[in-house]
Amino acid sequence: MIAGHVAPWQARIVTDRARDLSREDCAVIDEPAAAALIGLSWGRAQREVDRLILLADPHLAMRKIEDAAAFREVRVSRIDRGHVDVWARLGAADGVALDTALDRIADALPAGDRSTVGQRRARGLGLLARNALGVAALPEQLPLGPPETFDHLRAEVTDHLPDSSRGVRRPRSVELVVHLAGRADPYSGEVNLASTAELDRYGHVLTNQLAELLRGCRVKVQPILDVARAEPQDGYRVPTWMGRVLEAQMPYDMFPYATTPARRCQWDHTVAYDHERQRGAGQTRLGNLAPLGQRSHRVKTHGGWLVEQPEQGVLHWVSPLGYRYTVTGNGTTAHPQHVTADSPATQL
């Protein structure tokens, strides 16, 4: 902050989040937190700071999680213009489950009235409530679970109500991606997992929270393949296995300061794919691919930006005005030197 690289308001927020850590733990996370604030977008930087704080003192983090459970609640406001506001503080597992359920109901509800996803999610929350009370059915094409899903709830809460107009059936598959990192012991071969895990879209949790989060789920382990065995491909499309390797190295859009998760990006060929080249060229390979969101892809193609990938997972960008940026899976570094139109660096 003193050097002018981190805004004071950002430093205040980070300091507030880390206020319960010891001085020693704060010293440990100081440098990586500063690097995150400089090289990442604010949203990504906050998630990285949260991860660092969890790692710094997992026992403190667990105590704070247990203390926070006392403040779980749901509040419904008074009626205002025929609507109410709903505010909730839920456990992580319940929050993820609710979010996923509302997405599924919103997808199943007809959108012929041009309603937005948010409006259909709001309708879905009402349907969930009335379905639990036995006075409304969920969309027929949206089975939320096997028949026993609500049996316990009905026994305790709704025995006095008529049965729902239809049963609930086995669910469709819903994917919740959890990233786990660890280090293999060079002598024993045992893998020591990090004390935190990342949930796509939601942020970081302690690994000992995963049992509750994944309870009742079918877990499928997707190992990251050895990079050395990732053979170049001739086809234009990126194979699924190669996409997993790329996503592990570059989890976000590789345009400067971009925030779109790689899972929602396109796999872009840094050097444009030439459909006329003969087989064996291996144009679809790790060192020639990077995730770019739709907007980033348009900027690269039509916006005058230049890019090269001198080594796998490292992209060098030059803006139309000649400013240079290096982007890796860890964030963006802006270079102070300004590139002129006559500089060889613009001929990427």
NORUR-V680965 format. One line per field, one symbol per residue. phi: phi as a letter, one per 30 degrees, with the letter a starting at -180 (. if undefined). burial: b if it has 24 or more other C-alpha atoms within 12 Angstrom, else e. A space follows every 50 residues. Layout:
BEGIN
phi=???
burial=???
END
This chain:
BEGIN
phi=.ddidbdedddddddddcdddddddddddeddddddddccddddddddde ddddddaeddddddddddddcdabbcdddbhibbccbbbcdedddddddd ddddddddddcddiddeddddddddddedddddicacdeedbdcldedec edddddcbddcddedadccddddbcccccccabdddcdidccdddbbcce icjcbdddddeddceiccccdcddddedcddecddddddedddddddddb dbecdeidbdeedcccdcdecedcdcdddjdhdcbedbbadbdedddddd dbcidcbbbdbeibcccbdecjdcbcbbdckccccddccddddeddcd
burial=eeeeebeeebbeebbeebeebeeeebeebbebbbbbbbbbbbebbbbbbb bbbbbbbbeebeeeeeeeeeeeeeeeeeeeeeeeeeeeeebbbeebbbbb bbbbbbebbeeeeeeeeeebbbbbbbbbeebbbbebbbbeebbbeeeeeb eeeeeeeeeeeeebeebbeeeeeeebbbbbeeeeeeeeeeeeebbbbbbb bbbbbbbebbeebbeeeeeeeeeeeeeeeeebbeebebeebbbbbbbbbb bbbbbbbbbbbbbebbbbbbbebeeeeeeeebbbbbbbbbbbbeebbeeb eeeebbbbbeebbbbbbbbeebbbbbbbbbbbbbeeeeeeeeeeebee
END
